[in-house]
Amino acid sequence: MARRTGRKLLQFDRKLGVRFVAGADEAGRGPLAGPLLVAGVLLDYARLRDHRVRPLACLNDSKQCSEAEREALFRAVVGCAERIVVRAVSPAAIDREGLHRSNLAGLRAVLAELTPPAEACLVDGFRLGPRAPEHRAVVDGDEKSAAIAAASIVAKVVRDRMMRRLDALYPVYGFRSHVGYITPRHSAVVREVGPSEIHRRSFQALCYQDLVA
């Protein structure tokens, strides 16, 4: 990871002028199977100096990183963060409450667990409503804020690890390779054997329509 994207992201947070900055983001909005994983990361900018901040030099939006880079950044975030909170929203809850509502509730919950001491709360893209701690929605926040980017890394890595463990329980679906996202192979298996307990039944997927037909 030769790039040094982390410096720009850290500068964005430091310009807020506070010590404790919390960021929240999610992974797994799009998959057909598995949980939605919401993460919150609290950074203490009074302590993130010199050698303590160097592991975050390559911090970036999780979507811009390879799997190996995400794993390395996950270890860096765990070593540098003041606190990390994760919350998994089950497929059953997503089917019952709806994806967007479940996502907002998860983001509110992780920020609430970080406040206080968080003095500034940042979330990627969404306003969370009046029940959330005071916060700022940052469009493309995982490309601008270190706290949000750190949360995106945590959410993606934790969710991918969960899906690879679930592959052992549901080996026919190939979760280890696609972590629940829709692929031709994944769709073909669902058509052949039907959805599992961890598939989201509320999604309008073609492979479900084929089952009904």
C-alpha positions in Angstrom: 0.0 0.0 0.0 2.2 2.8 -1.3 -0.5 5.5 -1.3 -0.8 7.9 1.6 -4.5 8.6 1.5 -4.8 8.6 5.3 -3.2 12.0 5.7 -6.0 13.7 3.8 -8.7 11.8 5.8 -7.1 12.6 9.1 -6.8 16.3 8.2 -10.5 16.4 7.5 -11.3 15.2 11.0 -8.7 17.4 12.7 -10.2 20.5 11.1 -13.3 19.9 13.2 -11.3 21.2 16.1 -12.3 18.6 18.7 -10.5 15.8 20.4 -12.9 12.9 20.1 -14.3 12.1 16.6 -16.7 9.2 16.0 -17.4 7.8 12.5 -20.1 5.3 11.5 -20.6 3.3 8.3 -22.0 0.0 7.2 -21.2 -3.0 5.0 -23.7 -5.4 3.4 -26.6 -3.3 2.1 -26.6 -5.0 -1.2 -26.1 -8.8 -0.5 -28.9 -11.3 -0.9 -27.7 -13.2 2.1 -26.2 -12.5 5.5 -26.4 -9.6 8.0 -26.0 -5.9 7.6 -22.9 -5.0 9.6 -22.8 -1.5 11.2 -19.6 -0.2 12.8 -18.6 2.9 14.8 -15.0 4.0 15.4 -13.9 6.6 18.0 -10.6 8.4 17.3 -8.8 10.4 20.0 -6.9 13.1 18.2 -5.0 14.1 21.3 -3.3 10.7 21.2 -3.1 10.1 17.4 0.3 11.7 16.9 3.7 10.6 15.6 4.2 6.8 15.8 0.6 6.2 17.0 -0.9 7.6 13.8 1.5 6.1 11.3 -0.4 2.9 10.8 -3.3 4.9 9.5 -1.2 6.5 6.7 -2.8 4.2 4.1 -6.3 4.5 5.5 -8.9 4.6 2.7 -12.5 3.7 1.9 -12.9 0.0 2.2 -14.3 -0.3 -1.4 -10.9 1.1 -2.7 -8.9 -1.6 -1.0 -8.0 -5.2 -1.7 -8.9 -7.8 0.8 -5.2 -8.0 2.0 -5.2 -4.2 2.4 -8.4 -4.2 4.3 -7.1 -6.8 6.7 -3.9 -4.7 7.3 -5.9 -1.6 7.8 -8.3 -3.4 10.2 -5.3 -4.3 12.4 -4.2 -0.6 12.2 -7.6 0.7 13.2 -7.9 -1.7 16.1 -4.5 -0.6 17.3 -5.2 3.2 17.0 -8.9 3.6 17.8 -10.0 4.7 21.3 -13.1 2.5 20.9 -14.8 0.3 18.3 -18.5 -0.8 18.3 -20.1 -3.2 15.8 -23.7 -4.3 15.4 -25.0 -7.0 13.1 -28.5 -6.7 11.8 -30.0 -10.1 11.0 -31.7 -10.9 7.7 -34.9 -11.5 9.6 -34.7 -8.0 11.1 -34.0 -6.6 7.6 -37.1 -8.4 6.2 -39.2 -7.2 9.1 -38.1 -3.6 9.4 -36.8 -2.9 5.9 -33.1 -2.4 4.8 -33.0 1.4 5.1 -34.8 1.6 8.4 -32.5 -1.1 9.8 -29.5 0.7 8.6 -30.4 4.0 10.2 -31.3 2.3 13.5 -27.9 0.5 13.5 -26.0 3.7 12.7 -27.9 5.6 15.5 -27.1 2.8 17.9 -23.3 2.7 17.3 -23.0 6.4 17.5 -25.0 6.5 20.8 -22.5 4.0 22.3 -19.6 6.3 21.4 -21.2 9.5 22.8 -19.8 10.7 25.1 -16.8 11.1 24.8 -17.4 11.7 21.1 -17.6 15.4 20.5 -18.2 15.2 16.8 -20.2 12.3 15.1 -19.8 11.7 11.4 -21.8 9.3 9.3 -21.5 8.3 5.7 -24.2 9.9 3.7 -27.3 9.6 5.8 -29.1 11.9 8.2 -30.2 9.7 11.1 -33.1 11.7 12.5 -33.7 13.4 15.8 -33.3 10.3 17.9 -29.6 10.1 17.0 -26.8 11.9 18.8 -26.0 15.2 17.2 -24.2 14.3 14.0 -23.0 15.4 10.5 -23.9 13.5 7.4 -20.9 13.5 5.0 -21.6 12.6 1.4 -18.9 10.1 0.3 -17.7 10.3 3.9 -15.6 7.1 3.6 -13.5 9.0 1.1 -13.2 12.2 3.2 -13.1 11.4 6.9 -10.6 9.1 8.7 -13.2 8.1 11.4 -15.8 7.1 8.7 -13.2 5.3 6.6 -12.0 3.4 9.7 -15.6 2.4 10.4 -16.0 1.3 6.7 -12.9 -0.9 7.1 -14.2 -2.5 10.3 -17.7 -3.1 9.0 -16.4 -4.7 5.8 -13.8 -6.9 7.4 -16.0 -8.1 10.2 -18.9 -8.9 7.9 -16.7 -10.8 5.4 -15.2 -12.8 8.3 -18.7 -13.6 9.5 -19.8 -14.8 6.0 -16.8 -17.0 5.7 -17.7 -18.7 9.0 -21.3 -19.1 7.8 -19.9 -20.8 4.7 -19.2 -23.8 6.9 -22.8 -24.0 8.0 -24.2 -23.5 4.4 -21.4 -24.8 2.1 -23.7 -25.3 -0.9 -24.1 -21.5 -1.5 -20.4 -20.5 -1.8 -20.5 -17.7 0.7 -16.7 -17.9 1.1 -16.2 -16.5 -2.4 -19.1 -14.0 -2.8 -19.9 -13.2 0.9 -23.6 -13.2 0.1 -23.7 -10.9 -2.9 -25.6 -11.9 -6.0 -23.5 -13.8 -8.5 -24.5 -16.1 -11.3 -23.4 -19.1 -9.2 -25.1 -17.9 -6.1 -28.4 -17.3 -8.0 -28.2 -20.7 -9.7 -27.8 -22.5 -6.3 -30.8 -20.6 -4.9 -32.9 -21.6 -7.9 -31.8 -25.2 -7.4 -32.1 -25.7 -3.6 -34.0 -22.6 -2.4 -32.9 -19.9 0.0 -31.3 -20.6 3.4 -32.2 -19.2 6.8 -29.8 -16.3 6.3 -31.2 -15.2 2.9 -33.1 -11.9 2.8 -36.6 -12.9 1.6 -37.7 -9.3 1.2 -35.3 -8.6 -1.6 -36.7 -8.6 -5.2 -34.2 -11.0 -6.7 -34.8 -12.8 -9.9 -33.7 -16.1 -8.4 -36.6 -15.8 -6.0 -39.1 -14.9 -8.8 -38.0 -18.1 -10.6 -38.9 -20.1 -7.5 -42.4 -18.6 -7.4 -42.8 -19.2 -11.1 
